[in-house]
Amino acid sequence: MGLFVSGASMATLTCLAAARFWAAKEAGWNVRERGLQAQQPDLVLYLSEEGHGCIRKAAEMLGLGNNALRLVPINADFQMDVNALRVAIQADRAAGRQPFCVSASAGTVNTGAIDPLSLLADLCAQENLWLHVDGAYGAVGKVDPRVAPLFEGIERAQSVAIDPHKWLSVPVECGCALVSDKQLLRETFSLVPPYLQLEEGKGFANLPWFSEYGFQQTRGFRALKVWMVLQTTGRQGLVQRIQHHNALAQHLASLIDAAPDFERVAPVTLSIVCFRYLPPELKGDEEGIEQMNRALVPLLQLAGEAFLTGTVLRGHFALRACILHDGTTPADLRILLESIRHAAELSRG
Ligand SMILES: Cc1ncc(COP(=O)(O)O)c(C=O)c1O
């Protein structure tokens, strides 16, 4: 079952509400009736250190609290470390808590890393845990055959959040929550007041009422813009666009790797490239490099030639390019690196 919502944050909240309802049901109680007021073992949710902040916000809003979150360490490729996850689950069980959900990333916001979904799906099946996949940015990357194998296992997830307003270029706002068990999603949210009830078999009674599957009652026609984008671009068009973006990211990575004054700081999986400007005079001066790169982001953003964001990877500031625009060309990537050099000169005064 799927629902269009405002964005991946709302999609995550919807999916994790279903996960929480399921976990309580598995343990023999009804969270819709009792809320989290009654004494129950603490529910625990696992995500990697690179998981998106919306998981945390959702956990807070669902009354689980931040203490319910376990930030699982990442490996060298910024993916969730499955062995560390296994150990954390055992430790929580031993302490009397109730592990209930693993929130994996299929395209982390920082580097585009894809967690080992197949291994996670196996582990979740063994441990009877709900597998949620945050595919807000990256899930549609699966249509690129070069990276498709990395997504293996996503089809075994109980829920997936996707943001058509990211890589599908659907105008904001448009997120999507997908939950494999339609009936469970309905049980999580359904509440039809008398003034909306219809008699079985009469009028509109047999249509699915989306308000039964999510928090919103009145809702806009978000599906229309998704449909229009899909009709305009076509499946083949989307595949080409996504392949092109991923190839551009590889190209940017090769330009960076070949440049003596740039340093790449993460593997490139999809269309995100993380790197630092590293002019010769700052080599070895970690503090100076950090300050210089931090100063570059607002200068570049205001200059208007290229738009980068900054992020922090393993405690170090990095520049982050995310290629999602249809019009981006290899020439733009060369201009990007030139703009950074130019902004660096300006920042030196
Ligand atoms: C991986 C990931 N998850 C979740 C979100 C949150 O999505 P939204 O801003 O649509 O709520 C984002 C947005 O950047 C994201 O990249």
The ligand as a Gaussian input file, in Angstrom:
#p B3LYP/6-31G(d) Opt

LIG

0 1
 C       17.996000      10.230000       3.102000
 C       16.935000      11.242000       3.465000
 N       15.948000      10.902000       4.319000
 C       14.986000      11.763000       4.666000
 C       14.970000      13.056000       4.174000
 C       13.868000      13.978000       4.610000
 O       13.054000      14.264000       3.507000
 P       12.018000      15.491000       3.458000
 O       12.870000      16.732000       3.501000
 O       11.309000      15.323000       2.159000
 O       11.109000      15.399000       4.622000
 C       15.971000      13.463000       3.301000
 C       16.006000      14.844000       2.804000
 O       17.041000      15.388000       2.525000
 C       16.979000      12.528000       2.919000
 O       17.945000      12.843000       2.056000

